[in-house]
Amino acid sequence: MSCHRCCGLLVEDHCYDLHNQVFRVTTLRCISCGDIIDPVILENRRRQLARSAVMQQKEPLLAVLVA
C-alpha cells in the first residue's frame, strides 16, 4: 500500500489509545511523511466525503432558489 499524501510506503504500526481504553490499535504509518491511518481516521474521512457529496448536490438547488 502507498500513502495518499506522498505515495510513500505504509507499514503496520501499533498505537495505544488510553482514552477509549483500547490498549493496542493497529495502524498504518507512512515511513516517508509519518502520516498515520487508523480505523477512526478512515471513518472520519468517509463521513467527510459523504458530507461533501451531499453539499455538491445541494449547491445547484441553492443557486436556483437564490436567483
Distance bins in CASP14 RR format, pairs under 12 A and 6 or more apart:
PFRMAT RR
TARGET T0000
AUTHOR 0000-0000-0000
RMODE 2
METHOD distances of the structure
MODEL  1
1 7 0 0 0 0 0 1 0 0 0 0 0
1 8 0 0 0 0 1 0 0 0 0 0 0
1 9 0 0 0 0 1 0 0 0 0 0 0
1 10 1 0 1 0 0 0 0 0 0 0 0
1 11 0 0 0 0 1 0 0 0 0 0 0
1 12 0 0 0 0 1 0 0 0 0 0 0
1 28 1 0 0 1 0 0 0 0 0 0 0
1 29 0 0 0 0 0 1 0 0 0 0 0
1 30 0 0 0 0 1 0 0 0 0 0 0
1 31 0 0 0 0 0 1 0 0 0 0 0
1 35 0 0 0 0 0 1 0 0 0 0 0
1 37 0 0 0 0 1 0 0 0 0 0 0
2 8 1 0 1 0 0 0 0 0 0 0 0
2 9 1 0 0 1 0 0 0 0 0 0 0
2 10 1 0 0 1 0 0 0 0 0 0 0
2 11 0 0 0 0 0 1 0 0 0 0 0
2 28 0 0 0 0 0 1 0 0 0 0 0
2 30 0 0 0 0 1 0 0 0 0 0 0
2 31 0 0 0 0 0 1 0 0 0 0 0
2 32 0 0 0 0 1 0 0 0 0 0 0
2 33 0 0 0 0 0 1 0 0 0 0 0
2 35 0 0 0 0 0 1 0 0 0 0 0
2 37 0 0 0 0 0 1 0 0 0 0 0
3 9 1 0 0 1 0 0 0 0 0 0 0
3 10 1 0 1 0 0 0 0 0 0 0 0
3 11 0 0 0 0 0 1 0 0 0 0 0
3 28 0 0 0 0 1 0 0 0 0 0 0
3 29 0 0 0 0 1 0 0 0 0 0 0
3 30 1 1 0 0 0 0 0 0 0 0 0
3 31 0 0 0 0 1 0 0 0 0 0 0
3 32 1 0 0 1 0 0 0 0 0 0 0
3 33 1 0 0 1 0 0 0 0 0 0 0
3 34 0 0 0 0 1 0 0 0 0 0 0
3 35 1 0 1 0 0 0 0 0 0 0 0
3 36 0 0 0 0 0 1 0 0 0 0 0
3 37 0 0 0 0 1 0 0 0 0 0 0
4 10 0 0 0 0 1 0 0 0 0 0 0
4 28 0 0 0 0 0 1 0 0 0 0 0
4 30 0 0 0 0 1 0 0 0 0 0 0
4 32 0 0 0 0 0 1 0 0 0 0 0
4 33 0 0 0 0 0 1 0 0 0 0 0
4 35 1 0 0 1 0 0 0 0 0 0 0
4 37 0 0 0 0 1 0 0 0 0 0 0
4 41 0 0 0 0 0 1 0 0 0 0 0
4 42 0 0 0 0 0 1 0 0 0 0 0
4 45 0 0 0 0 1 0 0 0 0 0 0
5 29 0 0 0 0 0 1 0 0 0 0 0
5 30 1 0 0 1 0 0 0 0 0 0 0
5 32 0 0 0 0 1 0 0 0 0 0 0
5 33 1 0 1 0 0 0 0 0 0 0 0
5 34 0 0 0 0 1 0 0 0 0 0 0
5 35 1 0 1 0 0 0 0 0 0 0 0
5 36 0 0 0 0 0 1 0 0 0 0 0
5 37 0 0 0 0 0 1 0 0 0 0 0
6 30 1 0 0 1 0 0 0 0 0 0 0
6 31 0 0 0 0 1 0 0 0 0 0 0
6 32 1 0 1 0 0 0 0 0 0 0 0
6 33 1 0 1 0 0 0 0 0 0 0 0
6 34 0 0 0 0 1 0 0 0 0 0 0
6 35 1 0 0 1 0 0 0 0 0 0 0
7 30 0 0 0 0 1 0 0 0 0 0 0
7 31 0 0 0 0 0 1 0 0 0 0 0
7 32 0 0 0 0 1 0 0 0 0 0 0
7 33 0 0 0 0 1 0 0 0 0 0 0
7 35 0 0 0 0 0 1 0 0 0 0 0
8 28 0 0 0 0 0 1 0 0 0 0 0
8 29 0 0 0 0 0 1 0 0 0 0 0
8 30 1 0 1 0 0 0 0 0 0 0 0
8 31 1 0 0 1 0 0 0 0 0 0 0
8 32 1 0 1 0 0 0 0 0 0 0 0
8 33 1 0 0 1 0 0 0 0 0 0 0
8 34 0 0 0 0 1 0 0 0 0 0 0
8 35 0 0 0 0 1 0 0 0 0 0 0
9 28 0 0 0 0 1 0 0 0 0 0 0
9 29 0 0 0 0 1 0 0 0 0 0 0
9 30 1 0 0 1 0 0 0 0 0 0 0
9 31 1 0 1 0 0 0 0 0 0 0 0
9 32 1 0 0 1 0 0 0 0 0 0 0
9 33 0 0 0 0 0 1 0 0 0 0 0
9 34 0 0 0 0 0 1 0 0 0 0 0
9 35 0 0 0 0 0 1 0 0 0 0 0
10 27 0 0 0 0 1 0 0 0 0 0 0
10 28 1 0 1 0 0 0 0 0 0 0 0
10 29 1 0 0 1 0 0 0 0 0 0 0
10 30 1 0 1 0 0 0 0 0 0 0 0
10 31 1 0 0 1 0 0 0 0 0 0 0
10 32 0 0 0 0 1 0 0 0 0 0 0
10 33 0 0 0 0 0 1 0 0 0 0 0
10 34 0 0 0 0 1 0 0 0 0 0 0
10 35 0 0 0 0 1 0 0 0 0 0 0
10 36 0 0 0 0 1 0 0 0 0 0 0
10 37 1 0 0 1 0 0 0 0 0 0 0
10 38 0 0 0 0 0 1 0 0 0 0 0
11 26 0 0 0 0 0 1 0 0 0 0 0
11 27 0 0 0 0 1 0 0 0 0 0 0
11 28 1 0 0 1 0 0 0 0 0 0 0
11 29 1 0 1 0 0 0 0 0 0 0 0
11 30 0 0 0 0 1 0 0 0 0 0 0
11 31 1 0 1 0 0 0 0 0 0 0 0
11 32 0 0 0 0 0 1 0 0 0 0 0
11 34 0 0 0 0 0 1 0 0 0 0 0
11 35 0 0 0 0 0 1 0 0 0 0 0
11 36 0 0 0 0 0 1 0 0 0 0 0
11 37 0 0 0 0 0 1 0 0 0 0 0
12 24 0 0 0 0 0 1 0 0 0 0 0
12 25 0 0 0 0 0 1 0 0 0 0 0
12 26 1 0 0 1 0 0 0 0 0 0 0
12 27 1 0 0 1 0 0 0 0 0 0 0
12 28 1 0 0 1 0 0 0 0 0 0 0
12 29 1 0 0 1 0 0 0 0 0 0 0
12 30 0 0 0 0 0 1 0 0 0 0 0
12 31 0 0 0 0 0 1 0 0 0 0 0
12 36 0 0 0 0 0 1 0 0 0 0 0
12 37 0 0 0 0 0 1 0 0 0 0 0
12 38 0 0 0 0 0 1 0 0 0 0 0
13 24 0 0 0 0 0 1 0 0 0 0 0
13 25 0 0 0 0 1 0 0 0 0 0 0
13 26 1 0 0 1 0 0 0 0 0 0 0
13 27 1 0 1 0 0 0 0 0 0 0 0
13 28 1 0 0 1 0 0 0 0 0 0 0
13 29 1 0 1 0 0 0 0 0 0 0 0
13 30 0 0 0 0 1 0 0 0 0 0 0
13 31 0 0 0 0 1 0 0 0 0 0 0
13 34 0 0 0 0 1 0 0 0 0 0 0
13 35 0 0 0 0 0 1 0 0 0 0 0
13 36 1 0 0 1 0 0 0 0 0 0 0
13 37 0 0 0 0 1 0 0 0 0 0 0
13 38 0 0 0 0 1 0 0 0 0 0 0
14 22 0 0 0 0 0 1 0 0 0 0 0
14 23 0 0 0 0 1 0 0 0 0 0 0
14 24 1 0 1 0 0 0 0 0 0 0 0
14 25 1 0 0 1 0 0 0 0 0 0 0
14 26 1 0 1 0 0 0 0 0 0 0 0
14 27 1 0 0 1 0 0 0 0 0 0 0
14 28 0 0 0 0 0 1 0 0 0 0 0
14 29 0 0 0 0 1 0 0 0 0 0 0
14 36 0 0 0 0 0 1 0 0 0 0 0
14 38 0 0 0 0 0 1 0 0 0 0 0
15 22 0 0 0 0 1 0 0 0 0 0 0
15 23 0 0 0 0 1 0 0 0 0 0 0
15 24 1 0 0 1 0 0 0 0 0 0 0
15 25 1 0 1 0 0 0 0 0 0 0 0
15 26 0 0 0 0 1 0 0 0 0 0 0
15 27 1 0 1 0 0 0 0 0 0 0 0
15 28 0 0 0 0 0 1 0 0 0 0 0
15 29 0 0 0 0 1 0 0 0 0 0 0
15 36 1 0 0 1 0 0 0 0 0 0 0
15 37 0 0 0 0 0 1 0 0 0 0 0
15 38 1 0 0 1 0 0 0 0 0 0 0
15 39 0 0 0 0 0 1 0 0 0 0 0
15 40 0 0 0 0 0 1 0 0 0 0 0
15 41 0 0 0 0 0 1 0 0 0 0 0
16 22 0 0 0 0 1 0 0 0 0 0 0
16 23 1 0 1 0 0 0 0 0 0 0 0
16 24 1 0 0 1 0 0 0 0 0 0 0
16 25 1 0 0 1 0 0 0 0 0 0 0
16 26 0 0 0 0 0 1 0 0 0 0 0
16 27 0 0 0 0 0 1 0 0 0 0 0
16 38 0 0 0 0 0 1 0 0 0 0 0
17 23 1 0 0 1 0 0 0 0 0 0 0
17 24 0 0 0 0 1 0 0 0 0 0 0
17 25 1 0 1 0 0 0 0 0 0 0 0
17 26 0 0 0 0 0 1 0 0 0 0 0
17 27 0 0 0 0 1 0 0 0 0 0 0
17 36 0 0 0 0 0 1 0 0 0 0 0
17 38 0 0 0 0 1 0 0 0 0 0 0
17 39 0 0 0 0 0 1 0 0 0 0 0
17 40 0 0 0 0 1 0 0 0 0 0 0
17 41 0 0 0 0 0 1 0 0 0 0 0
18 24 0 0 0 0 0 1 0 0 0 0 0
18 25 0 0 0 0 0 1 0 0 0 0 0
19 25 0 0 0 0 0 1 0 0 0 0 0
19 40 0 0 0 0 0 1 0 0 0 0 0
20 38 0 0 0 0 0 1 0 0 0 0 0
20 39 0 0 0 0 0 1 0 0 0 0 0
20 40 0 0 0 0 1 0 0 0 0 0 0
22 38 0 0 0 0 0 1 0 0 0 0 0
22 39 0 0 0 0 1 0 0 0 0 0 0
22 40 0 0 0 0 0 1 0 0 0 0 0
24 38 0 0 0 0 0 1 0 0 0 0 0
25 36 0 0 0 0 0 1 0 0 0 0 0
25 37 0 0 0 0 0 1 0 0 0 0 0
25 38 1 0 1 0 0 0 0 0 0 0 0
25 39 1 0 0 1 0 0 0 0 0 0 0
25 40 0 0 0 0 1 0 0 0 0 0 0
25 41 0 0 0 0 0 1 0 0 0 0 0
25 42 0 0 0 0 0 1 0 0 0 0 0
26 36 0 0 0 0 0 1 0 0 0 0 0
26 37 0 0 0 0 0 1 0 0 0 0 0
26 38 1 0 0 1 0 0 0 0 0 0 0
26 39 0 0 0 0 1 0 0 0 0 0 0
27 34 0 0 0 0 0 1 0 0 0 0 0
27 35 0 0 0 0 0 1 0 0 0 0 0
27 36 1 0 1 0 0 0 0 0 0 0 0
27 37 1 0 0 1 0 0 0 0 0 0 0
27 38 1 0 1 0 0 0 0 0 0 0 0
27 39 0 0 0 0 1 0 0 0 0 0 0
27 40 0 0 0 0 1 0 0 0 0 0 0
27 41 0 0 0 0 1 0 0 0 0 0 0
27 42 0 0 0 0 0 1 0 0 0 0 0
28 34 0 0 0 0 0 1 0 0 0 0 0
28 35 0 0 0 0 1 0 0 0 0 0 0
28 36 1 0 0 1 0 0 0 0 0 0 0
28 37 1 0 1 0 0 0 0 0 0 0 0
28 38 1 0 0 1 0 0 0 0 0 0 0
28 39 0 0 0 0 0 1 0 0 0 0 0
28 41 0 0 0 0 1 0 0 0 0 0 0
28 42 0 0 0 0 1 0 0 0 0 0 0
29 35 1 0 0 1 0 0 0 0 0 0 0
29 36 1 0 1 0 0 0 0 0 0 0 0
29 37 1 0 0 1 0 0 0 0 0 0 0
29 38 0 0 0 0 1 0 0 0 0 0 0
29 41 0 0 0 0 0 1 0 0 0 0 0
30 36 1 0 0 1 0 0 0 0 0 0 0
30 37 0 0 0 0 1 0 0 0 0 0 0
35 41 0 0 0 0 1 0 0 0 0 0 0
35 45 0 0 0 0 0 1 0 0 0 0 0
36 42 0 0 0 0 0 1 0 0 0 0 0
37 43 0 0 0 0 0 1 0 0 0 0 0
37 44 0 0 0 0 0 1 0 0 0 0 0
37 45 0 0 0 0 1 0 0 0 0 0 0
38 44 0 0 0 0 0 1 0 0 0 0 0
38 45 0 0 0 0 0 1 0 0 0 0 0
39 45 0 0 0 0 0 1 0 0 0 0 0
39 46 0 0 0 0 0 1 0 0 0 0 0
40 46 0 0 0 0 0 1 0 0 0 0 0
40 47 0 0 0 0 0 1 0 0 0 0 0
41 47 0 0 0 0 0 1 0 0 0 0 0
41 48 0 0 0 0 0 1 0 0 0 0 0
42 48 0 0 0 0 0 1 0 0 0 0 0
42 49 0 0 0 0 0 1 0 0 0 0 0
43 49 0 0 0 0 0 1 0 0 0 0 0
43 50 0 0 0 0 0 1 0 0 0 0 0
44 50 0 0 0 0 0 1 0 0 0 0 0
44 51 0 0 0 0 0 1 0 0 0 0 0
45 51 0 0 0 0 0 1 0 0 0 0 0
45 52 0 0 0 0 0 1 0 0 0 0 0
46 52 0 0 0 0 0 1 0 0 0 0 0
46 53 0 0 0 0 0 1 0 0 0 0 0
47 53 0 0 0 0 0 1 0 0 0 0 0
47 54 0 0 0 0 0 1 0 0 0 0 0
48 54 0 0 0 0 0 1 0 0 0 0 0
48 55 0 0 0 0 0 1 0 0 0 0 0
49 55 0 0 0 0 0 1 0 0 0 0 0
49 56 0 0 0 0 0 1 0 0 0 0 0
50 56 0 0 0 0 0 1 0 0 0 0 0
50 57 0 0 0 0 0 1 0 0 0 0 0
51 57 0 0 0 0 0 1 0 0 0 0 0
51 58 0 0 0 0 0 1 0 0 0 0 0
52 58 0 0 0 0 0 1 0 0 0 0 0
52 59 0 0 0 0 0 1 0 0 0 0 0
53 59 0 0 0 0 0 1 0 0 0 0 0
54 61 0 0 0 0 0 1 0 0 0 0 0
55 61 0 0 0 0 0 1 0 0 0 0 0
55 62 0 0 0 0 1 0 0 0 0 0 0
56 62 0 0 0 0 0 1 0 0 0 0 0
58 64 0 0 0 0 0 1 0 0 0 0 0
58 65 0 0 0 0 0 1 0 0 0 0 0
59 65 0 0 0 0 0 1 0 0 0 0 0
59 66 0 0 0 0 0 1 0 0 0 0 0
60 66 0 0 0 0 0 1 0 0 0 0 0
60 67 0 0 0 0 0 1 0 0 0 0 0
61 67 0 0 0 0 0 1 0 0 0 0 0
END
